[in-house]
Amino acid sequence: MNTTPDAILFEDRDDGIAILRLNSPATLNALTRESVALLNERLDAIAQTTSVRAVVLTGVGRGFCAGQDVGVAKTRGDGSGNGVVERMLWQERYSGMVQRLIGLPQAVIAAVNGPAAGVGMALALGADIRVVSRSAKFVIGSIRLGLLGGESGISYLLPQLIGASRAFEIMLTGRTIPAQEADLIGLAADIVDDDQCEARALEIAGQIVANSPFGVAYTKRLMWDNLDASRQTALNAENATQILASMTSDYKEALAAFVEKRPASFKGA
């Protein structure tokens, strides 16, 4: 196990699964500029780590991520060097976390173990799969602070996941989505007791890493790309990628394992 004594804990297991834990429990894992930079660095490193096949993202304590640490942000309020250019720079770094989650070749499962607010909600939406605890809740929040309801990709991701009509209502009111509703509207893949959230996410991750690395990485890419694609473009992408997959050694191994009635041993080649 490898960990960092910082706001982002990294556990690199020996089963192809890594766990990223937001580690500021006193503030329900609210993010500062420093922790955003650290998470972006960690995600960039994971993207280059072929031994990691799936990532579980969760929070330490009773919160997933309470969004931006408003208390820390307020102390910068009228300070020098906090003008439009710098604000935009950090806005893009915050949204960059979500872009990185989507762009990772590894599958990402968010274990939403408590409140996910603002950019914390965006992080959960940017995961490929969400498991929520019964105490979890999703809140956009910014619309109630004089800002936009859309941040860090929420205005794109939420309608894609639950439909435009319902997303409009949630984004314009800023109301809280409790775990039970998140499950009902398809925002969550599963809802579990609080103490089972990370375990369930790891179970799903284990099912994913049992498949071939190429198949997982390119299925994820296809899914995200095809959210914006026409039907024909989606079909063309599927056809081309399926042929590429059929030329891998892992495909041959999968066929042999099926015939021999044994688990496949994938090499990522």
N, C-alpha and C positions, 0 to 999 in steps of 0.2 A: 504494500500500500504506500503510495506517495501522496503526501499532503503538503499544503502551503499554510503557514500560520497567519493567513491574511483574511480578508473579507470574502474571498472565494476559495473554498476548499476543494481539492481535486483528489479523487480516489481512483487510481488505475488498477482495476482488478485483473485477475489472471484468466478471466473467462470471456474477454472481448468486450466487456462492458465497463464504462467509466461513469463515475458519479460526480457531478458538479453541485456543490452545496453553497448557496448564498449564506454568508455567516455573519450577520449582524442582528442576532435575535432580539436585542433590546429595542430595536426600531422596526421589528417585523421584517428585517432584511431589506430595509429601504436602501436605495443606491446613492452613492456619492460619485463625484467625477472620478475619484481614485478607484473605486470598485468597478465602475463601468470600464475604465481603461484596463483593469486587471482581467475582467471577464472577457473583453475583446481579445486580449493577448492569449488567454487560455484557449478560447475557441479557435483562434488562428493556429495554435500549436496542435490541437486535437485534429484539425482538418488535415494535417500532415502526418498523423500517426496511424499507420495502417493496422496496427494491432488492436486499435479501438474500433469496434464495429457498431456500437450503439452507446448512446449517452442518456443518462437519467439526470434531469435538472430538477432540483428541489431546494427547499429552504431549511435552515436549522431553526429549531424551536417551533413556535405555534403559527408562524407565518410563512407564506411562500415568498412574496415580495410586495412591500407596501408602496412601491413606486419610487419616485425621487425623494431623497431625504430633504424635506422642506425646511427643517430647522437649519441644516448645514447650508442649503441654498440661500436662505434668508440672510445669513451672515455675510454673504457676498453682495447682497442687494444693491447698494449704491457704491460699492468699491470701484476702484480704478480697474481698467482692463476687463470690464464686464459688459461691453457694448454689444451692438448688434452682431458684429463679425464673430466675436468670441461665443456669444450665445448660439449662433447658428452652427459654429464648429462643434459645440458640445451637443446640440440637438441632433446633429448627424451622427455623432459617436453613440448617443443613446439608441437611435434607430438602427445604427450599425450592429448592435447586439442581435437584433431580430433578423436582420439580413444575414448575419453569419449563421444563426441557427438554421435558417432555411437553406443556406448554401452548403452546409456541412454534408459530406458524403455519407456520414453516419446517420442512422435514424436517431431522432431525439424524442424522448418521452418525458413530458413534464409531470412530476409528481406534485400536484398542487395541494400542499398540506395545510393550507390556511389562506388568509386573505391575499388576493392578487389584484393590486390596484394600479391604475395608470400604466406606466411602463412595465410594471410587474404583470399586469394583464396581457400586455403586448408580448412579453416573453413567453407566457403560456400559450398564446395564440400562434406564436412562431414555431412552437414545437410541432412535430408531426402527429403526436398522440398526446392526449391529456387524461391522466387519472386524477380524480379529485377526492379529497377526504370529505366527510360529512360536514366538517366545520369550515370547509373552503367557501369562498365567495369571490365574485369578480366585480370590480368597480372601476369605471372609467375615471370618474372624479374630476378631471380637468375642466369639464364643462361647467362645473360648479365653482370653479376658481377664476372665472372670467377668461378662460382659454378655450381652445377647440376640443371637441369630443374625440377628434382623431389625433393620435400621436403614435409614433414608432410603428406605423403600419396597421393600427387598429381599424381605420376606416376602410382598408382593403381586406384585411383578414376576417373581420367579424362577419360582414355580409357573405363572404365566401363560405364560411362555416355554418351559418344559421339562417341565411337568406336576408335579402335587403329590407323587407318590411319590418321584421323583428329587430334588425340591427339599427334601423332608423330610430325606433322607439327607445331602445336602450341607450344609444349614443346621445340623443337629444334630451333625454330626461336625466341621464347620469345615475339612474337608480342601480341598486345592488342586485346582482344575479346570485341567489343562493345556490349551493351545490345541487340540491334536488332539481332546480330548474335547469341548471347547466346540463344535467344528465338528460332531462326530458327533451331539451331543444337540440341535442346532438353536439353540444360544446365539449362534452366529456365522453371518453370511450368507456369509462367505468367509474362508479362511485363506490367507495369502500370506507370502512371504519378508519378513524384517524390514525390508529397505530398500524394500519395495513397499507398505507398509501405508497410508501417507498417500496415495500415488498411486492406489491402488485405491479408497480412500474418495472421492477427488476424482472418479474416473471414475464412480462410482455417483451422486455429487451432480450431475455433468454430465447424466446420463441423466434425473434428476429435474427439473432446471430446464428441460429441453427441453419439459416439459409445462406446461399452463396454471397460473398461480398459484392460481386458485380451485380447480381440480381437485386440486392437491397439498395445499393447506391443508385442504380439507374432507375429502379422503380420509384424511389423517392424523387429523383430529378424529373422523371416523366410526370408524376403527379403534380408537382408544383408548376412545371412549365405548362401543363395542359389545362390548368385553371384559367389561363388566358387564351387558350388556343381555339381555333375553329375545329370542327369535327374532323375535317380532312387532314389538317396539320397534326392533330393528335394521333390519328391513324398512321400517318406517315412516320411519325416519331416512334410509335410503338413498333411498326414493322422493321424499321432500320435497327433499333436497339435490340429487338428480339433475335434478329439474325446475328448480331454481334455476340449476344449471349450464347447462342448455339455453337459458336466457334471457340468458346473457352474450354479449358481443361476441366473446370469445375462442372460444366454441363455433362461432360462424359462421365465424370465421377458420380454425379447424381443419378444418371441412367443406370450405371453399374450397381450402385447401392440399392436402387429400387428393385432391380432384377434379383439381386442377391439377398434382398430383405435384411439390410443392415443400415445403420446410420451412415450418411455421407461424411467424408472427411475433406472439407474444402480447403484449398490452398490460396484462394484469391488470384487465380491465374486462368 
